[in-house]
Amino acid sequence: MGNKPVAKLRSTDLEYFRQSTTFTDAEIQDWYKCFHKDCPNGSLTLDEFKKIYAQFFPAGDSSTFAEYVFRRFATNHHDKISFGDFLIALSITARGTLDEKLDWTFGLYDTDGDGFISRNEMFNIVDSIYKMVGSVMQLPEDESTPQKRTDKIFNTFDMDHDGKLSRDEFIQGAKSDPSIMNLLNIDRTPISTANPIRSSNNTLSSMTRLHT
């Protein structure tokens, strides 16, 4: 008995993804086949997503940050990542413009969706990243703790000193940070459909380090 072949996308779905992503029809079909090969149930659960992140960051605890990223992927529902969620996020993080990538990242940090990043939201994300990378990264003294890094970000990005970052403040502040710009330029390399979940997390793993 062979494996059940994966059906092709419906023409209406293909048209939607053609309009919503930067991928060609052939790439979309390839991603669809590979996604369903790795995710036979047609979706990716939070526990599965956490296991993937744990493989990439074995030195620390990636579970909290993985959950933040999972919520950013799963835009239409809260308990799973669909193929559509996956493809649209991958299109932005891998091939999007600089502003698109930063806008996507802003949504990752704005965990309550109110249009601003509070100090608490920033601290929680940065803290989860520090726990994830463990002792792998060597940081300067003024970034040696999540609180110091959060303070440094707000001192630089919060132009009106109101204790929260607007979308514009976040994007403009990130653009002025050479380390972030160098990091985002890495994502312009070609991506492979050989293993979609691994490829997407290779892209996102660089995005996770934006503020570490």
KAHUTA-V342209 format. One record per residue. N is the residue number from 1. BURIAL is + if it has 24 or more other ideal C-beta (glycine too) atoms within 12 Angstrom, else -. D_CENTER is the distance of its C-alpha to the mean C-alpha in Angstrom with 2 decimals. Layout:
n:N burial:BURIAL d_center:D_CENTER
n:N burial:BURIAL d_center:D_CENTER
This chain:
n:1 burial:- d_center:38.05
n:2 burial:- d_center:35.06
n:3 burial:- d_center:31.55
n:4 burial:- d_center:31.20
n:5 burial:- d_center:29.92
n:6 burial:- d_center:26.73
n:7 burial:- d_center:27.79
n:8 burial:- d_center:26.63
n:9 burial:+ d_center:24.73
n:10 burial:- d_center:27.13
n:11 burial:- d_center:28.01
n:12 burial:- d_center:26.80
n:13 burial:- d_center:23.31
n:14 burial:+ d_center:23.31
n:15 burial:- d_center:24.42
n:16 burial:- d_center:21.70
n:17 burial:+ d_center:18.91
n:18 burial:- d_center:20.97
n:19 burial:- d_center:20.95
n:20 burial:- d_center:17.32
n:21 burial:+ d_center:15.68
n:22 burial:- d_center:16.75
n:23 burial:+ d_center:17.92
n:24 burial:- d_center:21.62
n:25 burial:- d_center:23.45
n:26 burial:- d_center:23.92
n:27 burial:+ d_center:20.28
n:28 burial:+ d_center:19.37
n:29 burial:+ d_center:22.17
n:30 burial:+ d_center:21.17
n:31 burial:+ d_center:17.58
n:32 burial:+ d_center:19.32
n:33 burial:+ d_center:21.79
n:34 burial:+ d_center:19.47
n:35 burial:+ d_center:17.11
n:36 burial:+ d_center:20.33
n:37 burial:- d_center:21.69
n:38 burial:+ d_center:18.98
n:39 burial:+ d_center:18.85
n:40 burial:- d_center:22.52
n:41 burial:- d_center:22.24
n:42 burial:- d_center:19.97
n:43 burial:+ d_center:17.04
n:44 burial:+ d_center:14.80
n:45 burial:- d_center:15.69
n:46 burial:+ d_center:14.12
n:47 burial:- d_center:16.57
n:48 burial:+ d_center:15.74
n:49 burial:+ d_center:12.01
n:50 burial:+ d_center:13.20
n:51 burial:- d_center:15.65
n:52 burial:+ d_center:13.29
n:53 burial:+ d_center:11.46
n:54 burial:- d_center:15.06
n:55 burial:- d_center:16.10
n:56 burial:+ d_center:13.81
n:57 burial:+ d_center:14.80
n:58 burial:- d_center:18.39
n:59 burial:- d_center:19.78
n:60 burial:+ d_center:18.22
n:61 burial:- d_center:17.03
n:62 burial:+ d_center:13.34
n:63 burial:- d_center:14.09
n:64 burial:+ d_center:13.42
n:65 burial:+ d_center:10.00
n:66 burial:+ d_center:9.12
n:67 burial:+ d_center:10.67
n:68 burial:+ d_center:8.73
n:69 burial:+ d_center:5.38
n:70 burial:+ d_center:8.09
n:71 burial:+ d_center:9.62
n:72 burial:+ d_center:7.03
n:73 burial:+ d_center:7.25
n:74 burial:+ d_center:10.93
n:75 burial:- d_center:12.16
n:76 burial:- d_center:15.73
n:77 burial:- d_center:16.46
n:78 burial:- d_center:15.70
n:79 burial:- d_center:16.74
n:80 burial:+ d_center:15.11
n:81 burial:+ d_center:12.65
n:82 burial:+ d_center:14.95
n:83 burial:+ d_center:15.16
n:84 burial:+ d_center:14.78
n:85 burial:+ d_center:11.50
n:86 burial:+ d_center:10.24
n:87 burial:+ d_center:12.00
n:88 burial:+ d_center:11.21
n:89 burial:+ d_center:7.39
n:90 burial:+ d_center:8.27
n:91 burial:+ d_center:10.97
n:92 burial:+ d_center:9.25
n:93 burial:+ d_center:6.79
n:94 burial:+ d_center:9.81
n:95 burial:+ d_center:12.76
n:96 burial:+ d_center:12.30
n:97 burial:- d_center:14.54
n:98 burial:- d_center:13.90
n:99 burial:- d_center:14.33
n:100 burial:+ d_center:11.99
n:101 burial:+ d_center:9.05
n:102 burial:+ d_center:10.36
n:103 burial:+ d_center:11.04
n:104 burial:+ d_center:7.60
n:105 burial:+ d_center:6.80
n:106 burial:+ d_center:10.22
n:107 burial:+ d_center:9.56
n:108 burial:+ d_center:7.23
n:109 burial:+ d_center:10.34
n:110 burial:+ d_center:12.86
n:111 burial:+ d_center:12.99
n:112 burial:- d_center:16.41
n:113 burial:- d_center:15.79
n:114 burial:- d_center:18.93
n:115 burial:- d_center:17.80
n:116 burial:+ d_center:17.95
n:117 burial:+ d_center:16.32
n:118 burial:+ d_center:19.12
n:119 burial:+ d_center:20.02
n:120 burial:- d_center:19.56
n:121 burial:+ d_center:15.98
n:122 burial:+ d_center:15.21
n:123 burial:+ d_center:17.31
n:124 burial:+ d_center:15.76
n:125 burial:+ d_center:12.22
n:126 burial:+ d_center:13.93
n:127 burial:+ d_center:16.27
n:128 burial:+ d_center:13.79
n:129 burial:+ d_center:12.39
n:130 burial:+ d_center:16.07
n:131 burial:+ d_center:16.97
n:132 burial:+ d_center:14.42
n:133 burial:+ d_center:15.59
n:134 burial:- d_center:19.14
n:135 burial:- d_center:21.75
n:136 burial:- d_center:20.14
n:137 burial:- d_center:19.40
n:138 burial:- d_center:22.47
n:139 burial:- d_center:22.05
n:140 burial:- d_center:24.70
n:141 burial:- d_center:26.82
n:142 burial:- d_center:25.41
n:143 burial:+ d_center:21.92
n:144 burial:- d_center:23.30
n:145 burial:- d_center:22.25
n:146 burial:+ d_center:19.40
n:147 burial:- d_center:22.08
n:148 burial:- d_center:23.14
n:149 burial:+ d_center:19.71
n:150 burial:+ d_center:19.21
n:151 burial:- d_center:22.71
n:152 burial:+ d_center:22.20
n:153 burial:+ d_center:19.22
n:154 burial:+ d_center:21.31
n:155 burial:- d_center:24.42
n:156 burial:+ d_center:22.88
n:157 burial:+ d_center:20.71
n:158 burial:+ d_center:22.85
n:159 burial:- d_center:25.49
n:160 burial:- d_center:27.53
n:161 burial:- d_center:27.43
n:162 burial:- d_center:26.88
n:163 burial:- d_center:24.59
n:164 burial:+ d_center:21.45
n:165 burial:+ d_center:19.08
n:166 burial:- d_center:19.21
n:167 burial:+ d_center:16.68
n:168 burial:- d_center:19.09
n:169 burial:+ d_center:19.62
n:170 burial:+ d_center:16.00
n:171 burial:+ d_center:15.61
n:172 burial:- d_center:19.08
n:173 burial:+ d_center:18.72
n:174 burial:+ d_center:15.65
n:175 burial:+ d_center:17.70
n:176 burial:- d_center:20.53
n:177 burial:+ d_center:18.80
n:178 burial:- d_center:19.59
n:179 burial:+ d_center:17.29
n:180 burial:+ d_center:14.21
n:181 burial:- d_center:15.84
n:182 burial:- d_center:16.63
n:183 burial:+ d_center:13.16
n:184 burial:+ d_center:11.87
n:185 burial:- d_center:15.00
n:186 burial:- d_center:14.15
n:187 burial:+ d_center:11.72
n:188 burial:- d_center:14.89
n:189 burial:- d_center:16.28
n:190 burial:- d_center:17.07
n:191 burial:+ d_center:15.11
n:192 burial:- d_center:17.14
n:193 burial:+ d_center:17.58
n:194 burial:- d_center:19.54
n:195 burial:- d_center:16.99
n:196 burial:+ d_center:14.14
n:197 burial:+ d_center:12.29
n:198 burial:- d_center:12.82
n:199 burial:+ d_center:12.03
n:200 burial:+ d_center:8.58
n:201 burial:+ d_center:7.88
n:202 burial:+ d_center:9.92
n:203 burial:+ d_center:7.78
n:204 burial:+ d_center:4.53
n:205 burial:+ d_center:7.40
n:206 burial:+ d_center:8.57
n:207 burial:+ d_center:5.90
n:208 burial:+ d_center:6.59
n:209 burial:+ d_center:10.13
n:210 burial:+ d_center:10.36
n:211 burial:+ d_center:12.91
n:212 burial:+ d_center:14.54
